[in-house]
């Protein structure tokens, strides 16, 4: 496993820090781990730090990854901030993924180069529990 899943209690966010080369199977496992942590801690907000990640995916695989309406049981409170390196080799792949998500109407995921901006977005528009 080349990622670490943490619950940031002060921010009520699940943070996943990944590194190294990731293929589709690894990304699915990373997603399962993150979703499980979100359900365990009752939070629909995720910061996925992919600044040190490289992708072993072709264009067709990236194109097929997003699925319309897939909220993993978190409903309309789900937000996923993906932190990437602006100068990294995987930037174009992550940007292609984000465009494909937008084309499919998936608006709960955004890319960021800055962690503080990602956290600000994750904290915005939160409904009180209840």
N, C-alpha and C positions, 0 to 999 in steps of 0.2 A: 504494500500500500504506500503510495507516494503522496498522501494528503493527511491532514490533521483536522479533525472536526472539534470545534470548541463552542460552548455556549457562553456568550458575553452577557452576563446577567444585568449589568448596569445599563446596557443598551437594548436588552431583550432581542438579541440577534444571534443567529447561528452563523459562525464564521468557519469557512473551510479554506485552508491554506494548502495549495497544491504545488507540486514541482515535478519537473522531469517530463518525459515523453508519455503522452496519454493516447490510447486508442479508444474506440467506441465502447468496448466492454468496460474499460476502466472508468470512463466518464459515467456510464450507467451505474456502476458500483458506487462511485463518489456521490452521485445524485441520491441513491438509496440511503446511504449513510447520512447525508444532510437532511433528507426528508424525515428519517427516523428520529434524528436529534430535534428537529423542529416540532414533531408531534410529542416527543418526550417532554420538551420544555414548554409546549403550548405557544410557540411563536411561529408566525408565518413570514418572517423576515430573514433573508439570507444574504451574507456577504461572501462571495466566492472569489478568493484571491488567486488569480491565474497568471500573475506577473512572471512567475518562473516556470510556467507550463509551456510545453511545445505539443502540438497536435500531430498525431499520426493518422490523419483522416484525409480522404480525398474530397473533392468538391461535392460529389454525389452523396457521400455520407453526411456531410455537413448540411446539405440541402434537405435531407430526409430526417434530420434529428428533431426539429420542433414538431409538436403536435398541437393542433387547435384545442383550446379549452382544457388543457392538461394542468390542473391546479393542485394535484396531489392531496386533495382533501382540505386545502386551506381556504378555498373560496376566494372572494374578491379582496381579501386582505393580503394575499400573497404578493411579495416583492422580492425580486432577486437582483442584487447588484453584483455584476461581474467586473472585478478589478483586473485590468490588463496593463501591460507595459506599452506605452505609446511608441517606443522604438523597438519593441520586441518582434521576433520573427513570426509570431502567431497572430499579430494584430489583424492582418487581413482576413484570416480565417474566422476570428471572433466577430469582426465587423460583418462578414458575410452571414454568419449565424444570426446576428442581431437583425439584419435586414430581412432575412427569411422569417424570423419570429414576427416582425412587424407586418410582413405580407400576409401572415396567417392570423392576424388579429391578436397576437400575444403581446400585451402591453405591460405585463408585470415584470419584465426583465429589461435592464438597461446596462450598458457598458460605461465604465468610468476609468479614467487614468489616475484620479486623485481619491485616496481613501476617505478623506474628510467629506468630500462632496458625495461620495457613495453613502456614507453613514447618515448625512443630512437627509438624503432622499429616502433612505430606509425608515427614518424616524418620522417623516412627514405623513400626514393624513392617517394617523392611527386612531382607530376607534377604541374607546375604553372597553375593557373586558365586560362581558355581561350578556 
